[in-house]
């Protein structure tokens, strides 16, 4: 997949050497991410005179499927590890807001009717954007706050039981974007409060204590 400066999202099918533009109705594909032969994305658009953010899937040969309709809420993130579909539904007017909401999961499926949505727990305010979320090894990571501020915090959730941990940055640094998470550790960028000198930090999950 690729993004360009004009908001075009493209999926390249390596098996058939075909290329497809991802153009959902009444909006654009935001933060397109590939998993195997599928691509998940948040659609940012306008319907019934108001902004919408919902969860969609691209699949072969070139089909777009709405998976998650959050009603009056907004989907800020949707992704999968191939087994579990994870998304956040937040209370926000549009994609520019920082909104609190809930973490939802379902066994992975490629149609809305195949999902079994379950609200797992509340999540702190987050934003739509690259580097704010990660999934892997039965865990989901979320960056609280806006990356343009020094108030960001990093949270990790275990999907099996929705157990939660907050990751403290190294002394003198603040959390920034999350890079990777699996069953053992989370990788993220840490930086000085003035935004300079980013470094990669690694945190073992079993060293975070019992969680909540």
N, C-alpha and C positions, 0 to 999 in steps of 0.2 A: 504494500500500500504506500501511497505518497500523498503529501499535501503540497499545494502551491500557494503563492501569495494572494491569489484571488478566491480562496476558499474552496477550491476544487479538491475533492477526495477521490483517489483512484485506487482500485484494487487490480493487481496483476496476477492472473492465475498462471502459476508456473507450470502446471500440468498441461495446459492447453496453449500456453503463450498468449493468452487473450488478455485484453485490458478493458476495464469497465469503470465508468464514472459513477460514483455513488451520489445520486441526486434524489433524496427523499422528497415527497410532495410537501409543498408549502414550507420549505425550510432547507437547511443545509446539514450535512453530517459533521458533527463536531467530535474531535478526539477519536478518530477512527483507529481501532486496534484489531489486529488479526489474531485468531487462535485457530490453528489448523486450517481447515477449509472454510472457516467462517470469519466474519468481521462484525464486531459489535461497535455501536456508536450511539451517542446522544444526538437526537435531532433537535436543533434549535430553529424554531420557526414561529409562524403566526397562524392561529386558527380561531374562528369566531371572534375576530377583533382583538385577540389578546395573545401574549407570548406563550409558547409551549416548549417544554423540554421533556422529551420522553425517550424510551429505550428501544432501539431498533437492531436488526440483524440483517447482514447481507449473506446470501448463500448462493451456490451454484444452481443453475447456470448464470443467472443474473437477476436474483429475486430479492426484494426488500420486504422485510416482515416487521411489523410493530409487535414487540414482545411485551413492553411494559407501558401501560397508560396510567399515570399517577393521579389522574383527576385534577384537583385544584393545586396539587403540589407539583414540584419539578424534579425530574431525574437529573442529578448532577454527575453520576457515574454509573456505568454498567460494564461488567467484565466477567470472564469465566476462566476457570482452570481446566475446563473440559468435563468436570464432574458437577460442579456447583456454579450456578449463575448468581451473581451478587450485584446489587445496585443500592443506591441511596436515593431516598425520596425526601425532599426538603421543603420547608416553608419559605419560599422566596418569590418575589415578583418576576424576576428574570435572571439570566445567567450572570449579570454583573453584581448581584448581591452575594453576601456571605450568609448562608442560611443553615440553621440547625434542622434536624429531621430524624429519620429512622433508617436503620440498616435492614435490608430485605434479602432473603435468599430463596432459591428454588433449585431442585435438581435441574441440570441443564437441559434445555429443550430448544427446538428451532421454530416453534409456533407458540402463540399465547395460550392456546388451549392445552398444550402439553406441560405448561408450568404449574407448579404447586406453590404459589407465593406464600411466604411466611415472614411476618415482621419479627425481627430478632431482638432489637434493642435500640434505644435512642443513641444518636451520634451528635457530636458537637458541631458548631458551625464550620462549613467548608465551602469551597468554591469549585466551579467548573474549570478544569485546566489540566494540562500535561504536568506530570510529576506530583500530583496531589493524591494518587491512589496506586495501590499495587495488590496483586493477589498471587498466592503460590503456597504449596505445601500445607493446604488446609487453613491458611491464615489470610487475613485481609488487612491492609494498612491504609490509614487515612491521615492526611495532614489537616490539622485544625487551623482555621484562620486564613488570611490572605498572604500569599508569598511576598507581597510587596511591603509587608510590615515585619516587625521583629517579634510579633506575638504568636508565631506559628508553633504548634505542638504536634507531636507525632503519636498516633494511637495505633495499636495492633489488636485485632480481634481474632480469636480462634473460632472457626466456623462451626465446629462440631457442637459447641455448647455456648457460643457467643461470649466467652470469657474475654476480658479486656485488660490491656496494659497501656500505660503511658510511658513513652521512652524519653528519658532525660538526656539532653545533649552533653557533650564533653564540657568541662568547666570553661567559662568565658565565651562559649559559642551558643548559637541558637539553631534550632532545627530548620531545615529548608525542605527541598523536594525529597520524596521517597523514591528509591531506585529499585529495590528488590526485596521480596520477603519469601521465606519458605518455612518449613516446620521447625527450623533451628534458630534462624537469625533474620534480622532486618538490616538492610543497607540504606543509608540516606546521606544526603549532603548536609553538612553543618557549616555555618559561616559566622563571621563576626557580626555583632549587632548593626554595624554600619553597612552590611551587605557584601563586604569584600572577603577575599581569601577563603573560598569554599574548599572544603576537604571532605573526603569520603569517610563516613563513620560506620562501624559495624556494631550491632548490639545483639548478644545472645538472648533469646526469649526466655530461656529457663533461668537466667540471672536477674529477671525483672521482678521476681517475687510471686506471690500467689495471685495477684491481679484481683479483679472484681467482676 
